[in-house]
């Protein structure tokens, strides 16, 4: 698919969401995120789009680094493999998150605690 077709598809997805959710809250606080999961075996990409209102970030030394970390390609490891829709095999797939559209007001949630409730850093 060419970049031009991808752009048109992105515009259509964005328009479709906001036409079906015409509230002032949605138009102010909602953006659209694109999630790509790529099978490590056959390289098939499963693409989904979802609305978001908050970006949950790992707490690092700066907001810029936290955002950069959020958009790094992640791998699904052992015990968390992806079952591919195409080849139907489990694999340690890559997960890529992209922003299709930003909201007018973006809320950042900084993950200050680990899964046990302990503070991750003394920064905050």
C-alpha angles and dihedrals in degrees: 000000000000123000089249091057091046090052092050090049090050092050091048092050091048093047093046093054096047094044090055092043105041099165124128088237092057094044090050106037107023128089130171122246126199116214119195122189114189120198112232090213106049101009091235111158122218108201124195132173124210138172117245134186101178131043109212108209134187109245110251134157093284141016089241092057091045091054092046090052091050091058097046114116109259129205125219105229136203112312091023100063123155120239105220119230091214108041094021091221127128115245142165091256128193118245119206123185121198134176113240094181135359123225119238087247117032120198119208120205112198113209100227098165134055124230091275093055096254120137112258097205141013089226093095 
